[in-house]
Amino acid sequence: MPQQDPLPRLRRIDIVPVRSGRQEMLALRDPSGLVHQALVVSPSALIVLQMLDGRHTMRELQTELVRRTGQLVRSDQLERIISQLDEGLLLHTPRFEEHRQRRLAEYRACGVRECRHAEGGYPLEPDAFRAMVVGWLNDLPPRATVPSGRLVGAIAPHIDFGRGARGYAHVYRDLAEDCNADLFIILGTDHFGDTQFAATRCDFETPLGRVRTARGVLDRMEAQFIGDLFDGELQHPAEHTVEFQAVLLQHFLGGKRDFEIVPILCGGLQEEIEEGLPASENAEVSSLIECLGEIVADGARKTCVIASADLSHVGPDFGGDRPVTSAFLEKVEAFDRQVLEPVIGLERDRLFQLVAERKNDTNICGLCPIYMALGALGECRGELLDYQQAASPDRRQAVSFAAATFWR
């Protein structure tokens, strides 16, 4: 490995402390599900992991190790560590790319994205699932007023059904009663991927039946979009944010009318936030908004846009340095509600500005799906239906989420 060549880039992984006998170790896990086996390394390898960003050379890595530990580590020792990471498929290298392409071919040949989060996330037995949703709706008070017009968009939570039941019920009650769409564009948060957008042509299997994907619409988008809309397609199997909306659509609409979905995962806008750039300057963002806007506006299909998006993620479990106290959660809610004002007003650039000004310090994971939905919807009216916070009993984390609908 030449000293002057950049070292390979580490893939997006979870680093979890584990104990091996009496020794503290680090388990390196792939949250995307592409690699099932965790790799266990010594805590001393953490500096090496931090330097594997695709920019630093072997010599720079050695220099940094001397600076931080006072020890000179031989290049052959470091090469063994890097080789171990490569064999574990945790680096962006030809070995990993070959594995990814093989898995991608298998996934596409199957043609179906299996329901991965049933049982742990919701009942697999159809009658039990239906009973769960009926319970949600029975707990909702009647709507005070019903907006006029047609429901053309929504922001739905993607938190687990247990905590997000009320928010889901608000959105899908309106959708079932006042939406005649036969095409649902689902913009889900991509928690683990490293592409800006990732679509899939695979249908979605649910306990209630298969949800068909609008392959013709995706073909049209692929021809217009400036980037590769399917490069991150393998991010779909492990990600739950589209799955949760698909199974609810199947519950409320399956067997009542034909419909299809356009499933798209949206990565973060962290680079724009860190560099102080407007999201509108991201060429892929602008291109996809144009593609989606044309589909919504051309009238060939009755379309509804769903952003599967939670809001703030705070507390030590999400990297925060503040305990999740009631006083702190009040401040989080105040900021969330400030952010929701331009959402309901369809001011997507103002939304991005508010979050970017604070460097997204509350970890709003649904920023990009919401931003994209607002850009696709065009002129309509928004209504906030619900806002909640879910804090863990140990107060190490809290997640906030909202439900909203858009009418034309």
C-alpha positions in Angstrom: 0.0 0.0 0.0 1.9 3.1 -1.2 2.5 5.7 1.5 1.3 8.6 -0.6 -2.0 7.1 -1.8 -5.2 7.9 0.1 -6.4 5.1 2.3 -9.9 3.6 1.6 -13.0 5.2 3.1 -14.8 3.6 5.9 -18.4 2.7 5.2 -21.2 4.1 7.4 -21.1 1.8 10.4 -22.3 1.5 14.0 -19.5 1.3 16.6 -20.8 -0.4 19.8 -18.8 -1.1 23.0 -18.8 -4.8 23.9 -17.0 -7.0 26.4 -14.9 -10.0 25.5 -14.0 -11.7 28.7 -12.5 -9.0 30.8 -11.5 -6.8 27.9 -13.5 -3.9 26.5 -13.7 -4.1 22.7 -15.6 -2.4 19.9 -18.1 -4.2 17.6 -18.3 -2.7 14.1 -21.8 -3.3 12.7 -23.3 -2.5 9.3 -26.8 -0.9 9.9 -27.7 -1.3 6.3 -27.9 -5.0 6.5 -25.5 -5.6 3.6 -23.1 -7.3 6.0 -24.5 -9.5 8.8 -21.4 -10.3 10.7 -20.0 -7.8 13.2 -16.3 -7.2 13.3 -14.8 -6.9 16.8 -11.7 -4.7 17.2 -9.6 -3.2 20.0 -10.5 0.3 21.2 -7.0 1.4 20.0 -8.3 1.0 16.4 -10.7 3.9 16.9 -8.0 6.4 15.7 -7.5 4.4 12.6 -11.2 4.3 11.9 -11.5 8.0 12.3 -8.7 8.6 9.7 -10.3 6.3 7.1 -12.2 9.1 5.3 -10.7 8.6 1.8 -8.5 11.6 2.1 -5.6 10.6 4.4 -2.5 8.7 3.5 -0.7 5.9 5.4 2.0 8.4 6.4 -0.6 10.9 7.7 -2.2 8.1 9.7 1.1 7.2 11.3 1.8 10.9 12.1 -1.6 11.2 13.7 -1.0 8.1 15.8 2.3 9.4 17.0 0.7 12.8 17.9 -2.2 11.2 19.8 -0.5 8.2 21.4 3.2 8.9 21.3 3.9 5.6 19.6 5.1 4.9 16.0 3.0 2.1 14.5 4.6 0.3 11.6 2.8 0.5 8.2 2.6 -3.3 7.9 0.7 -3.4 11.3 -1.7 -0.8 10.0 -2.1 -2.6 6.7 -3.2 -5.7 8.6 -5.9 -3.7 10.4 -7.1 -2.2 7.1 -7.0 -5.6 5.4 -9.2 -6.9 8.2 -11.7 -4.1 7.7 -11.7 -4.8 4.0 -12.3 -8.5 4.5 -15.2 -7.6 6.8 -16.7 -5.5 3.9 -16.6 -2.3 5.9 -14.5 -0.2 3.5 -15.4 1.3 0.1 -13.2 -1.0 -1.9 -13.5 -3.2 -5.0 -14.1 -6.2 -2.6 -17.2 -4.5 -1.1 -18.4 -3.2 -4.5 -18.4 -6.7 -5.9 -20.4 -7.9 -2.8 -22.8 -5.0 -3.3 -23.4 -5.7 -6.9 -24.0 -9.4 -6.3 -26.6 -8.6 -3.6 -28.2 -5.9 -5.8 -28.6 -8.4 -8.7 -30.2 -10.9 -6.3 -32.6 -8.3 -4.9 -33.7 -7.0 -8.3 -34.2 -10.5 -9.6 -36.5 -11.3 -6.8 -38.6 -8.2 -7.6 -40.1 -8.0 -4.1 -39.0 -6.0 -1.0 -40.0 -8.3 1.8 -41.6 -6.9 5.0 -38.6 -6.8 7.3 -40.1 -5.1 10.3 -43.3 -7.2 10.9 -43.6 -9.0 14.3 -41.0 -6.7 15.9 -42.6 -3.6 14.5 -46.3 -4.6 14.0 -48.4 -7.8 13.9 -47.7 -10.2 11.1 -51.2 -11.8 11.5 -53.7 -9.7 9.3 -56.5 -9.7 11.8 -54.2 -8.6 14.6 -52.9 -5.8 12.4 -56.4 -4.6 11.5 -57.4 -4.7 15.2 -54.4 -2.6 16.1 -55.3 0.1 13.6 -59.0 0.1 14.6 -57.9 0.7 18.1 -55.9 3.7 17.0 -58.9 5.2 15.2 -61.3 4.5 18.1 -59.0 6.5 20.4 -59.1 9.6 18.2 -61.7 12.3 18.9 -64.0 13.2 16.0 -62.6 15.9 13.7 -63.8 19.4 14.7 -63.8 20.5 11.0 -63.1 18.8 7.8 -60.9 20.8 5.3 -62.5 21.4 1.9 -60.9 20.0 -1.2 -58.8 16.9 -1.8 -56.0 15.6 0.3 -52.9 15.7 -1.9 -50.1 15.2 0.7 -49.2 14.3 4.2 -46.4 14.2 6.7 -46.6 10.9 8.7 -44.3 9.7 11.5 -42.0 6.8 10.9 -41.4 6.1 14.6 -42.6 2.6 15.8 -46.3 2.1 15.7 -46.6 1.8 19.5 -45.4 5.3 20.1 -46.6 6.9 16.9 -50.1 5.5 16.9 -51.9 8.8 17.4 -50.0 10.5 14.6 -50.5 7.7 12.2 -54.2 7.6 13.0 -54.6 11.3 12.3 -53.0 11.1 8.9 -54.6 7.9 7.7 -58.1 8.7 8.8 -57.9 11.8 6.6 -56.3 9.8 3.8 -59.0 7.1 3.9 -61.8 9.6 3.9 -60.7 12.4 1.7 -58.0 11.2 -0.7 -58.9 9.7 -4.1 -55.3 9.2 -5.2 -54.2 6.1 -7.1 -50.5 7.0 -6.9 -48.6 7.6 -3.7 -45.1 9.0 -3.7 -43.5 8.0 -0.5 -40.4 10.0 0.5 -38.8 8.1 3.4 -35.9 9.0 5.6 -32.8 7.1 4.8 -31.1 6.5 8.1 -28.1 4.5 7.0 -27.4 5.1 3.3 -24.8 7.3 1.7 -26.7 8.4 -1.5 -28.9 11.5 -1.7 -31.8 9.5 -3.1 -32.5 5.9 -3.6 -35.5 4.4 -5.4 -36.5 0.8 -6.0 -38.7 -0.9 -8.6 -39.5 -3.8 -6.3 -43.0 -4.3 -5.0 -43.5 -4.2 -1.2 -44.7 -7.3 0.5 -47.0 -6.7 3.6 -48.9 -9.1 5.8 -52.1 -7.7 4.1 -50.9 -8.3 0.6 -48.5 -6.9 -1.9 -48.2 -3.2 -2.7 -47.3 -2.6 -6.3 -44.6 -0.2 -7.3 -45.2 2.2 -10.2 -42.4 1.0 -12.4 -43.5 3.1 -15.4 -43.4 6.3 -13.3 -39.9 5.4 -12.0 -38.8 4.7 -15.6 -39.9 8.2 -16.5 -38.1 9.7 -13.5 -34.9 7.8 -14.2 -34.9 9.3 -17.7 -35.2 12.9 -16.4 -33.2 12.8 -13.1 -29.6 14.0 -13.4 -28.2 11.4 -11.1 -28.4 7.7 -10.6 -31.8 7.2 -8.9 -31.1 3.5 -8.2 -27.5 3.5 -7.0 -28.6 3.2 -3.4 -31.4 0.7 -4.1 -30.1 -1.8 -1.6 -30.8 0.6 1.2 -34.5 -0.3 1.0 -34.4 -3.8 2.5 -33.2 -2.7 5.9 -35.0 0.7 6.0 -38.4 0.8 7.6 -39.6 4.3 6.6 -41.3 3.3 3.4 -42.5 0.0 4.7 -44.6 1.5 7.5 -46.5 3.7 5.1 -46.9 0.9 2.5 -48.5 -1.5 5.0 -50.9 1.3 6.2 -51.9 2.2 2.7 -52.6 -1.5 2.1 -54.8 -1.6 5.2 -56.8 1.4 4.3 -57.0 1.0 0.5 -56.2 -2.6 -0.4 -59.1 -4.4 -1.9 -61.0 -1.1 -2.2 -59.2 0.4 -5.2 -56.1 -0.1 -7.2 -53.1 2.0 -6.3 -49.3 2.1 -6.7 -46.4 3.6 -4.8 -43.2 5.4 -5.8 -40.8 4.5 -3.0 -37.9 6.9 -2.6 -35.4 7.1 0.3 -33.9 10.5 1.0 -30.5 11.0 2.6 -29.6 13.9 4.8 -28.6 17.4 3.6 -25.7 17.5 6.0 -23.2 18.7 3.5 -25.3 21.8 2.7 -25.9 22.5 6.4 -22.2 22.2 7.2 -21.1 24.4 4.3 -23.9 27.0 4.8 -25.3 26.4 1.3 -29.1 26.5 0.5 -30.6 23.0 -0.2 -31.8 24.4 -3.5 -28.1 24.6 -4.7 -27.9 20.8 -4.5 -28.4 19.8 -8.2 -29.9 16.4 -7.4 -32.4 17.9 -5.0 -33.5 20.4 -7.6 -33.7 17.8 -10.3 -35.8 15.4 -8.3 -38.2 18.1 -7.1 -38.7 19.0 -10.8 -39.4 15.3 -11.7 -41.8 14.9 -8.8 -43.5 18.2 -9.5 -44.2 17.2 -13.1 -45.8 13.9 -12.0 -48.0 15.7 -9.5 -49.0 18.5 -11.9 -49.6 16.7 -15.2 -52.9 15.1 -14.0 -52.3 11.8 -15.7 -52.7 10.1 -12.2 -54.3 11.4 -9.0 -51.3 11.7 -6.8 -50.6 12.0 -3.1 -47.2 12.8 -1.6 -46.3 11.3 1.8 -43.2 12.4 3.7 -42.3 9.6 6.1 -40.5 11.8 8.6 -39.8 12.2 12.3 -38.4 15.4 13.8 -35.9 15.9 16.6 -33.7 13.1 18.1 -32.0 14.3 21.3 -30.2 12.9 24.3 -27.0 10.9 24.9 -28.1 8.0 22.8 -28.2 10.3 19.8 -24.8 11.9 20.6 -26.2 14.7 22.7 -24.5 16.1 25.7 -27.6 17.2 27.6 -29.9 15.1 29.7 -33.5 14.7 28.5 -35.2 16.8 31.2 -38.7 18.2 31.0 -37.2 21.7 30.7 -35.0 20.6 27.8 -37.9 18.9 26.0 -39.9 22.2 26.3 -37.1 23.9 24.4 -37.0 21.1 21.8 -40.8 21.5 21.3 -40.5 25.2 20.9 -38.0 24.8 18.1 -39.9 22.0 16.5 -43.0 24.1 16.4 -41.0 27.0 14.9 -39.8 24.6 12.2 -43.4 23.3 11.6 -44.6 26.8 10.8 -42.9 27.0 7.4 -43.8 23.4 6.8 -47.5 24.1 7.1 -46.9 27.3 5.0 -45.1 25.3 2.3 -42.0 27.5 2.7 -39.4 24.8 2.1 -36.4 27.2 1.9 -37.4 28.9 5.2 -37.6 25.4 6.8 -34.1 24.5 5.6 -32.8 27.9 6.8 -34.1 27.4 10.3 -32.6 24.0 10.7 -29.3 25.0 9.0 -28.8 28.1 11.2 -28.5 25.7 14.2 -26.5 23.1 12.3 -29.4 20.7 12.8 -28.4 20.5 16.5 -31.6 18.5 17.4 -31.0 15.9 14.6 -34.2 16.4 12.6 -34.0 13.2 10.5 -37.0 14.0 8.3 -35.7 17.3 7.0 -35.0 16.1 3.5 -38.2 14.1 2.9 -40.3 17.0 4.2 -38.3 19.5 2.0 -38.8 17.3 -1.0 -42.5 16.9 -0.4 -43.1 20.6 -0.1 -41.3 21.1 -3.4 -43.3 18.5 -5.2 -46.7 19.5 -3.9 -47.1 22.9 -5.5 -49.8 25.2 -4.3 -52.0 23.8 -1.5 -53.0 24.3 2.1 -51.3 22.7 5.1 -52.8 21.7 8.4 -50.9 20.5 11.5 -52.9 17.6 13.1 -50.6 16.4 15.9 -47.3 16.9 17.6 -45.7 14.5 20.1 -42.5 13.7 21.9 -41.5 10.1 23.0 -38.8 10.0 25.7 -37.3 6.7 26.9 -37.8 5.8 30.6 -34.1 6.2 31.3 -34.2 9.7 29.7 -31.3 8.9 27.5 -33.2 9.8 24.4 -36.3 11.4 23.0 -37.8 11.6 19.5 -40.4 14.1 18.4 -42.8 13.7 15.4 -45.8 15.4 13.8 -48.7 14.6 11.6 -49.9 17.0 8.9 -52.0 16.9 5.8 -52.1 19.1 2.7 -55.2 20.0 0.7 -56.0 21.4 -2.7 
